[in-house]
Amino acid sequence: MAKRKNKKQQILDDLGNCLVIGGAGLLGRAIVSLLLEEGYFVRILDLEKVERDGVESIVGDIRNIEDVQKACEGIDTVFQTAAAIWDPKLPKQVYYDVNVHGNQNVIDTCIKLGIPRLVYTSTMDVVCGDDKKPLVYIDETTPYPEKMPRDHYSRSKILGEKSVIEANNVKGLQTTSLRPVGMYGPGDKYHIANIVNMAKLGNKMKLGDGSAKFSHVYSENAAYAHILAAKHLYLESHVAGECYFIADHQPAENLFAFMQPFLEELNLPIPTKSIPFKLAYFLAWFAEKFAPKSNFNRFSVIQTCLDHTFVSDKAERDFGYKPIISKEEAFEKTVEWFKNKTELV
């Protein structure tokens, strides 16, 4: 069992045996890599088997509590990164089955087995409601939306995060929730990948006038924040029961300005024509009626055309988070991964 420090101490010496749920994903892989570098025993629970030296891989689904219990046996620290990611093609029930009920299986199992630490991966979207209102370098004092958002991903992640925080201190379990902003890196199948795929298909349109800013975080930096948070997660620590935005490399850029160097390096066309926000929003409303499974909807328009920027001051203050990978190195590593992909991601 991992050692615990007293209130005066600021960091745990040992996280013990670690489980990364969702360890085959973008963030999960990065967490696994950093844990292995520090010499930890690492087990992965994921829908797919992970062939990796020094890792015990269990194929399973967090919707099945037996799978979760098997993976959690003998574990001291759980990193819960698994989620049904935003995708209009997904049936809405999948979000609740995975992000709410599946996540509750993880919480219940941690409590049942006496696991002392649970670090949950949330999202910036838990504070992004349906209002056409920019979010400018906000922090954790920003509340959840007064009205639950229409988007089922955001709704389910709000419910999942609330459950994790409510479980803090239940039978000794210490929990914390990290909210990475727009994440990218090697293995990205959603964020940069969407822009790359559209460029490969010949799309030349971009949304907005280019003034809106959007915060990003490189996957290894987000992983580093998770491990730091876990090391500061002990009884009565400042981190227990708290939520944290995780971003890097301020100031934020416009989404398409951020993406342009990636497209240039990959020899893909740069979007040159713009659709104004109001027109894009109207077209998105129309698209939702006739093409509800399209990525073009009001949620994506709001996030692209209005500021969505965040600060990590609280994470820096409470557990010393600062990016460990520069923007330049993050760019190089990400581009290299995409260059080795020959098909649409």
Secondary structure, DSSP 8 states (H G I E B T S, - for coil): ------TT--S-S---SEEEETTTSHHHHHHHHHHHHTT--EEEEESS----TTEEEEE--TTSHHHHHHHHTT-SEEEE-------TTS-HHHHIIIIIIIHHHHHHHHHHHT--EEEEE--GGGG--SS---EEEE-TTS---SS--S-HHHHHHHHHHHHHHHTTTGGG-EEEEEEE-EEESTT-SSHHHHHHHHHHTT--EEES-S---B-EEEHHHHHHHHHHHHHT-STT-SSTT-EEEE--SSS-B-HHHHHHHHHHHTT-----EEE-HHHHHHHHHHHHHH-TTSS-SHHHHHHHHS-EEE--HHHHHHH----SS-HHHHHHHHHHHHHT--S--
